């Protein structure tokens, strides 16, 4: 039974999605940084886990029963860094987003028996990665200097979350629409 990798995220909606993807593509063109292009621009809610591909329908059905019916805005503000290799768009502190993450990871642990996210000692730090893993250590300070002065201030309304699946790259397996009134 083949196992596939999955994760759960808020995929950035259009037209903001294209704006962030353009930044990632400019890094590909100028510095051959391609790792961040393997997944759509997103905010991770549950980090990658393995699941039997032939049971994907069960995974989708289970996630469909998860309820989080609050509306909220997500504010993306400027760029930040996890040294020495990650550049990301910062997500402003948001208690409702934190609540969504907490409730979803609790649901995943109880209903899906996914424990990997619960044991993450780093905590929840919502962000949108634009470059990572393939940044050479000597290039990082140069890019940091460039992005530290770049301004970005965008807002979008939470519309739901997405189950992503790894094939050649991360692709949408299913979108779970927010059912709030």
Number of C-alpha atoms within 10 A of each C-alpha: 8 8 12 16 16 22 19 26 22 22 23 23 14 10 9 15 14 14 13 21 18 13 13 20 18 14 18 16 11 8 14 12 20 19 17 23 18 13 17 22 25 21 20 21 24 22 15 19 16 15 18 13 16 12 11 15 12 13 17 15 10 14 22 13 11 14 15 15 13 15 15 14 13 17 16 20 16 18 23 18 19 9 12 16 18 18 25 19 24 21 22 16 13 13 10 14 20 15 13 16 19 16 15 19 22 17 18 21 15 11 14 15 10 18 14 15 19 15 8 10 7 7 9 14 14 21 21 24 25 24 24 20 14 15 19 13 12 10 13 19 14 10 15 19 10 11 18 13 10 10 11 13 12 12 13 15 12 18 20 17 21 22 22 23 24 17 11 7 13 17 16 18 16 16 19 17 14 15 12 11 6
